[in-house]
Amino acid sequence: MAATSESGLESWRLVGFGRRILMGVAPFAAIAAVWQFASLFFPGYLFPSLVDVFWRCLAILTDWSAFSDVLATAGRILAGLAGAFVFGCLLGFLIVQSRLADRFLSPVLIFFQGIPALSWVVFAIIWFHGVEFRILFIMVVTTLPAFTFQVVGALRAMPKDLLEMVMSFRPSRLKFFRMMVLPSVLPEILTAWKVNLGNASRVVVVAELVGASGGVGYQLLQQQQLFDMAGALAWTLQLVFFVLLFQWVLTLIETFAFRYRAVSERAL
């Protein structure tokens, strides 16, 4: 009887897993079907066949000169996010520790959030000469406020009673950070990385469209000048694949970091 119940439970889990996969794939399959159907009635420069798009994607992946542009854009995204994350953590800790810093920095960061990414692109072109430094500057200033406010929110959300209890044991600074601060801040940090990753992928394309001589944004500009929709879709999908890959890496980090709460919070 126990073996039968276990096999039945396993079957239900497999059915549930298959249903989740189906529900996840169904929207994209519907969009692909509509697009492919439209390609039968519209010219290729408007709705190219997905078969053509697939072969263009494969050509980018197998051609090093083309794939290097994808890697260049990916590197710019990660470098910009890393810089914004470091500065965001420093500013976040400073804001939490100092009321004066909070009164001065928070309005500035809110003001920065209201400036469009295209405006930062124009400012960077006027201020700086180096293409890579321009893009790094744009990436940092557009994602810095989100990182900072996420860190501030996580630090301020730490339970006061738990904080006082931990401090009563007189831990060292390193142990206090590892046992109290890091577990409290890490969920917000991972969330900020996931949110900023999507924002950064859009910002970097705009920056490369205006001021770069390589990268996905630059290649999209070339496809636009040729009215090559298949090429534009293929280059766009390269960036989407990178974002999905890095999102998956962040999910793995989150799963490993919070494996202690897998049963209590995720499985239920």
C-alpha positions in Angstrom: 0.0 0.0 0.0 2.8 2.4 0.9 4.5 1.7 -2.5 1.3 2.3 -4.3 0.6 5.6 -2.6 4.2 6.8 -3.2 3.9 5.9 -6.9 0.6 7.7 -7.1 2.1 10.8 -5.5 5.0 10.7 -7.9 2.6 10.5 -10.8 0.7 13.5 -9.5 4.0 15.4 -9.2 4.9 14.5 -12.8 1.5 15.6 -14.0 1.8 18.9 -12.1 5.3 19.5 -13.4 4.2 18.8 -17.0 1.3 21.1 -16.6 3.5 23.9 -15.3 5.8 23.5 -18.3 2.9 23.5 -20.7 1.4 26.6 -19.1 4.9 28.3 -19.4 5.4 27.3 -23.0 1.8 27.9 -24.3 2.0 31.8 -24.4 5.2 31.8 -26.4 3.9 29.0 -28.7 0.8 31.1 -29.4 2.9 34.2 -30.2 5.1 32.2 -32.5 2.1 30.7 -34.3 0.5 34.1 -34.8 3.8 35.5 -36.1 4.3 32.6 -38.5 0.8 32.9 -39.7 1.3 36.6 -40.4 4.5 35.8 -42.3 2.3 34.0 -44.9 0.5 37.2 -45.8 3.0 40.0 -45.2 6.3 40.7 -46.8 9.5 39.5 -45.2 10.7 42.9 -44.1 7.6 43.2 -41.9 7.0 39.6 -40.6 9.8 37.3 -41.6 9.4 33.5 -41.2 10.5 32.1 -37.9 12.6 29.6 -39.9 14.6 32.5 -41.3 15.0 34.0 -37.9 16.2 30.7 -36.5 18.9 30.4 -39.2 20.0 34.0 -38.5 20.3 33.3 -34.8 22.3 30.2 -35.6 24.6 32.2 -37.9 25.3 34.7 -35.1 26.1 32.0 -32.6 28.5 30.2 -34.9 30.3 33.2 -36.3 32.8 34.5 -33.8 32.9 38.1 -35.3 29.1 38.3 -34.8 29.0 36.5 -31.4 31.7 38.8 -30.1 29.2 41.7 -30.4 26.8 39.7 -28.2 29.6 39.1 -25.6 30.5 42.8 -25.7 27.0 43.8 -24.9 26.8 41.2 -22.1 30.1 42.4 -20.7 28.8 46.0 -20.7 25.6 45.0 -18.9 27.5 43.0 -16.2 30.1 45.7 -15.7 27.5 48.4 -15.4 25.4 46.4 -12.9 28.5 45.5 -10.9 29.5 49.1 -10.6 26.0 50.2 -9.7 25.7 47.4 -7.1 29.0 48.4 -5.4 28.1 52.1 -5.2 24.5 51.3 -4.3 25.6 49.2 -1.3 27.9 51.9 -0.1 25.3 54.6 -0.5 22.6 52.4 1.1 24.7 51.7 4.2 25.6 55.4 4.4 21.9 56.5 4.2 20.9 54.0 6.9 23.7 55.1 9.2 23.4 58.9 8.8 20.2 60.9 8.8 22.1 63.8 7.2 23.1 61.5 4.3 19.6 60.3 4.0 18.2 63.8 3.7 20.8 64.7 1.1 21.2 61.6 -1.0 17.6 60.2 -1.2 16.2 63.3 -3.0 19.2 63.2 -5.4 18.6 59.5 -6.2 14.9 60.1 -6.7 15.7 62.9 -9.1 18.1 60.7 -11.0 15.3 58.0 -11.3 13.2 60.6 -13.2 15.8 61.3 -15.8 15.2 59.2 -19.0 17.9 56.8 -20.2 18.1 58.6 -23.5 18.9 61.9 -21.7 21.8 60.2 -19.9 23.0 58.9 -23.3 23.1 62.5 -24.6 24.9 63.7 -21.5 27.5 61.0 -21.7 28.2 61.8 -25.4 28.7 65.4 -24.5 30.8 64.8 -21.4 33.0 61.9 -22.3 35.0 60.7 -25.3 35.6 57.0 -24.7 32.7 54.8 -25.9 33.2 52.2 -23.2 33.3 54.7 -20.4 30.2 56.4 -21.8 28.3 53.1 -21.7 29.6 52.3 -18.2 28.5 55.7 -16.9 25.1 55.3 -18.4 24.6 51.8 -17.0 25.7 52.9 -13.5 23.6 56.1 -13.2 20.4 54.4 -14.5 20.6 51.4 -12.2 22.2 52.9 -9.1 19.0 54.3 -7.5 17.2 50.9 -7.6 20.2 49.1 -6.0 20.5 51.8 -3.3 16.9 51.9 -2.4 16.7 48.1 -2.3 19.6 47.9 0.1 18.1 50.7 2.3 14.8 49.0 2.4 16.3 45.7 3.4 18.5 47.2 6.2 15.6 49.2 7.6 13.3 46.1 7.5 15.6 44.1 9.9 13.6 43.2 13.0 14.6 45.5 15.9 14.1 42.8 18.6 16.2 40.3 16.6 18.9 42.9 16.1 19.0 43.7 19.8 19.2 40.0 20.7 22.1 39.5 18.3 23.9 42.5 19.6 23.5 41.2 23.2 26.0 38.4 22.3 28.6 41.1 21.4 29.5 39.5 18.0 32.4 40.7 15.9 31.7 43.0 13.0 32.4 40.2 10.5 30.2 37.7 12.3 27.4 40.3 12.7 27.5 41.1 9.0 27.6 37.4 8.1 24.9 36.2 10.5 22.5 39.2 10.6 23.0 41.7 7.9 23.8 39.5 4.9 20.7 37.1 5.3 18.5 40.2 5.7 19.9 42.1 2.7 20.5 39.2 0.3 16.9 38.6 -0.8 16.5 42.3 -1.7 19.8 42.3 -3.5 18.9 39.4 -5.7 15.6 41.0 -6.5 17.3 44.2 -7.4 19.7 42.3 -9.7 16.8 40.6 -11.4 14.9 43.8 -11.9 17.9 45.8 -13.0 19.0 43.1 -15.4 16.0 43.7 -17.6 16.3 47.5 -17.3 20.0 47.3 -18.1 19.5 45.3 -21.2 17.2 48.0 -22.6 19.4 50.8 -21.6 22.6 49.3 -23.1 20.9 48.9 -26.5 19.9 52.6 -26.5 23.5 53.5 -25.5 25.0 51.3 -28.3 22.6 52.7 -30.8 23.9 56.2 -30.4 27.5 55.9 -29.4 29.0 52.5 -30.0 30.8 50.8 -33.0 29.9 47.3 -31.8 27.5 45.3 -29.8 23.8 44.3 -30.1 22.6 47.9 -30.3 25.0 48.7 -33.0 24.0 45.6 -35.0 20.3 46.5 -34.6 21.0 49.9 -36.1 22.6 48.2 -39.1 19.5 45.9 -39.5 17.2 48.9 -39.3 19.1 50.7 -42.1 18.8 47.5 -44.3 15.1 47.0 -43.3 16.1 43.5 -42.3 13.5 42.4 -39.7 14.8 38.8 -39.6 18.2 40.2 -38.6 16.7 42.6 -36.1 14.8 39.8 -34.4 17.8 37.5 -34.4 20.0 40.1 -32.6 17.2 40.9 -30.2 16.8 37.2 -29.3 20.5 37.0 -28.6 20.1 39.7 -25.9 17.0 38.0 -24.6 18.8 34.6 -24.3 21.6 36.3 -22.3 19.1 37.9 -19.9 17.3 34.6 -19.4 20.6 32.8 -18.8 21.7 35.2 -16.2 18.2 35.2 -14.6 18.7 31.4 -14.3 22.1 31.9 -12.7 20.5 34.3 -10.2 17.8 31.7 -9.5 20.4 29.1 -8.8 22.2 31.4 -6.4 18.9 32.2 -4.7 18.1 28.5 -4.4 21.5 27.7 -2.9 21.5 30.7 -0.5 18.1 30.0 0.8 18.0 26.2 0.7 17.3 26.2 4.4 13.8 27.6 3.8 12.9 25.4 0.8 10.4 23.3 2.6 8.8 26.0 4.7 8.4 28.7 2.0 8.9 27.4 -1.5 7.5 23.9 -1.6 4.2 24.9 0.0 
